[in-house]
Amino acid sequence: MSDATSGGAVPAAGSRRHGSILQLDARTKKRNAKEARFRAYGLGAIIIGLVFLVTLLTAIVSNGVGAFQQTFIEVPVYLDPQKLDKTGNRDAAEMAKVSTFGYTPLIQQGLLDLVDREGIDAPFEKAGDMKALISASAAAKVRDYVLANPDALGETRGFELLASSRVDGYLKGRVTQESVERDRNISAEHLQLADALREIGAIRKGFNSEFIFGADASESRAEQAGIGVAILGSFFMMLVVLAFSLPIGVAASIYLEEFAPKNRLTDLIEVNISNLAAVPSIVFGILGLAVFIEFAHLPQSAPLVGGLVLTLMTLPTIIISTRASLKAVPPSIRDAALGIGASKMQSVFHHVLPLAAPGILTGTIIGLAQALGETAPLLLIGMVGYIATNYPDGISSGFLDPNSAMPAQIYEWAKRADPAYYERAWGGIIILLVFLLTMNIIAIILRRRFERRW
Amino acid sequence: MSLVKLTASTLTIAAVSATAAMARDNVQVAGSSTVLPYASIVAEAFGENFDFPTPVVESGGSSAGLKRFCEGVGENTIDIANASRAIREKEVKACAEAGVSEIIEVRIGYDGIVFASQLDGPEFTAFTPSDWYNALGQKVVVDGALVDNPHAQWSDFNADLPAVEIASFIPGTKHGTREVFEEKVLLQGCEDTGAMEAMISGGMSEDDAEAACMAVRTDGKSVDIDGDYTETLARIDSNPNGVGVFGLAFYENNTDTLKVATMSGVAPSTESIASGEYPVSRPLFFYIKKAHIGVIPGLKEFAEFFVSDEIAGPDGPLANYGLVSDPELGNTQSTVADEHTMGTNM
């Protein structure tokens, strides 16, 4: 800057020689070099940013893609009526008394029989030795099947069960025969048996729909955990956020922008709304805990409360973007409407609001996307932890039953001991990013298609 | 102001209208992050085998859980607090003041605390409490005199340990694990090295000396980890010389990256902890609010299921995950069945 002005302003002093315009003098060269350097810096900044982005995406995809695959194990199980229905009269209530612990030995025996039948050479003789291969969730699956189909008792049925997380990790290359040397849960012999079972087709790797649609699982069965119920939790929270923050936010901004007198009070409110947008989200969490749970006695861990807390967080974002898009509508539109006799309200709702709508929707979607990825306030209202609720029965149970949210579920998985959860945390991030990307693309499309510029 | 008022009133109306129609039907549990995996395993099996909804289990630490437990009686308070230590006198009092006077204490088993380092790192294979005190204590005995801890390397005080910088990662003060570490390792080491004697003969009272024994050096050689064991693991991964404190169950799930050291010559395992040979172990508890039994459906069933032989017994899923089964499980079962509260005789 100073070079440019001084260079141009100072006329050639006596000592300075007039050269050709094509021959650059030292000063011009210096200025040009400065500009070139600045461009290089800018380019460098962008390249660094891109490198980070690429590294991040590579890390996410390479770590998380395993979560979308799952190892299954096909076991023929003899459903022993002696054990599963002691009275023998196929009474559902009686049969329900046999807990999952009664089913586990049958499944393990089924697998051991399969190994013997196929003539696989394995140093296992007890049914209990098969525990390391099969997920702990298997018993519940077989039990549910038997309770639903009591006629199957006494027959041998094939079940496609989840393999344990160690076997799953072995097929994905996360676990090796060397690395399990000191593992108490599984031995190298088990992994060799898994190889043999894979050759005869009893163990196979398939798409893991359970991960996308299932519920959380405890630490003893990482292979069963899914993010599906947490997606629903997030969905119900977003419904609450949308239902509250859009009308309140739009009404507040229309009033402030179009009707409110401009005085100190409204100025103060404006400044405070801008400040609210910058308040750390955990503050809203603690506010939600105090107001919604301790004062209003709403249930803990419920998406309704989560949604209300996120509403508080999203409101300023929506108000600010709505006001910006209302401001962008030229005053001539309002003047024209008022000039032909429309009331103030008619001018706003018939003319200004429709023209501002694309901007408002874009702001709302961005606000929702921000709320979707928020974890901190949810920590305080009990939406983090082991929350393995089933699918909600209806709308009201969706809002009120305990549930988690996608980012909270990812946070929870990242903390757990079993390395299989680490993979699932990355997988969860992929799903969350897909949702965020979709929302942002919708926002961009809306803006491109409907926004008018004056 | 209109915005604030409008928002507040709308939200309150929504809140109040929503409360009117519901009562909580799931059990809510919070507390120790050490007990969390066990509680979630039980909650999962409970949901599978009973018609009650799966209980919700949150973590946050023993003290935080007991604090929420003691907030009062009612549906918006938790039913069960998990703790990796026994409830304190002070907390019982706080509970009683808030109306939670009847508490059932349930001991589910024992957990061992292990000292582990990188699998390929230096040879940390055997420790004694004295080693840890010499490494971490604020004042240690060197050549018969009590001085500010001068040790920079493990080999400075024990030639059998590797000659690498001291870098230890111990649980932060909000963890129940820290208390066990202080009492069973630091205090023991303080007595064994003679530092305690030196403090008392230097004019300290016994209580002050005990407190001084548990003080950890603050020059960065020891790092408090306030998060979970995953964080400790990450620290050890990035520091080959680091030694961390883990729960036995966590270690057993990560044997491919960690190697464990013996304590006073005993290797940690469920067997050595159950027999009491391994010195650094602690009981795990959960506390039930008796006033909620009969109000929250499934609460008593959940508690009974938790301590049943098939869950908490030596061959159950909890023992499989790393819990050391309580030899007196039968007594615990009858405590729950009879709803014996604390302070009353069995």
Chai-1 contact restraints between the chains, C-beta under 6 A:
chainA,res_idxA,chainB,res_idxB,connection_type,confidence,min_distance_angstrom,max_distance_angstrom,comment,restraint_id
A,S99,B,N49,contact,1.0,0.0,6.0,A-B,restraint_1
A,T100,B,E48,contact,1.0,0.0,6.0,A-B,restraint_2
A,T100,B,N49,contact,1.0,0.0,6.0,A-B,restraint_3
A,F101,B,E310,contact,1.0,0.0,6.0,A-B,restraint_4
A,A140,B,E48,contact,1.0,0.0,6.0,A-B,restraint_5
A,S179,B,D256,contact,1.0,0.0,6.0,A-B,restraint_6
A,R182,B,T255,contact,1.0,0.0,6.0,A-B,restraint_7
A,D183,B,T255,contact,1.0,0.0,6.0,A-B,restraint_8
A,R184,B,E252,contact,1.0,0.0,6.0,A-B,restraint_9
A,S218,B,S40,contact,1.0,0.0,6.0,A-B,restraint_10
A,S218,B,I41,contact,1.0,0.0,6.0,A-B,restraint_11
A,S218,B,E44,contact,1.0,0.0,6.0,A-B,restraint_12
A,E219,B,P37,contact,1.0,0.0,6.0,A-B,restraint_13
A,S220,B,I41,contact,1.0,0.0,6.0,A-B,restraint_14
A,S220,B,P317,contact,1.0,0.0,6.0,A-B,restraint_15
A,S220,B,Y321,contact,1.0,0.0,6.0,A-B,restraint_16
A,I248,B,T7,contact,1.0,0.0,6.0,A-B,restraint_17
A,A252,B,L3,contact,1.0,0.0,6.0,A-B,restraint_18
A,F292,B,A15,contact,1.0,0.0,6.0,A-B,restraint_19
A,I293,B,N76,contact,1.0,0.0,6.0,A-B,restraint_20
A,A296,B,A15,contact,1.0,0.0,6.0,A-B,restraint_21
A,H297,B,T19,contact,1.0,0.0,6.0,A-B,restraint_22
A,H297,B,N76,contact,1.0,0.0,6.0,A-B,restraint_23
A,L298,B,A15,contact,1.0,0.0,6.0,A-B,restraint_24
A,P299,B,R24,contact,1.0,0.0,6.0,A-B,restraint_25
A,S301,B,V56,contact,1.0,0.0,6.0,A-B,restraint_26
A,L308,B,L11,contact,1.0,0.0,6.0,A-B,restraint_27
A,G382,B,E58,contact,1.0,0.0,6.0,A-B,restraint_28
A,G385,B,V57,contact,1.0,0.0,6.0,A-B,restraint_29
A,G385,B,E58,contact,1.0,0.0,6.0,A-B,restraint_30
A,G385,B,S59,contact,1.0,0.0,6.0,A-B,restraint_31
A,Y386,B,S40,contact,1.0,0.0,6.0,A-B,restraint_32
A,Y386,B,V57,contact,1.0,0.0,6.0,A-B,restraint_33
A,I387,B,V56,contact,1.0,0.0,6.0,A-B,restraint_34
A,A388,B,T54,contact,1.0,0.0,6.0,A-B,restraint_35
A,L400,B,M22,contact,1.0,0.0,6.0,A-B,restraint_36
A,P402,B,N26,contact,1.0,0.0,6.0,A-B,restraint_37
A,P402,B,V56,contact,1.0,0.0,6.0,A-B,restraint_38
A,K415,B,D228,contact,1.0,0.0,6.0,A-B,restraint_39
A,K415,B,T230,contact,1.0,0.0,6.0,A-B,restraint_40
A,A417,B,F250,contact,1.0,0.0,6.0,A-B,restraint_41
A,A417,B,N253,contact,1.0,0.0,6.0,A-B,restraint_42
A,D418,B,N253,contact,1.0,0.0,6.0,A-B,restraint_43
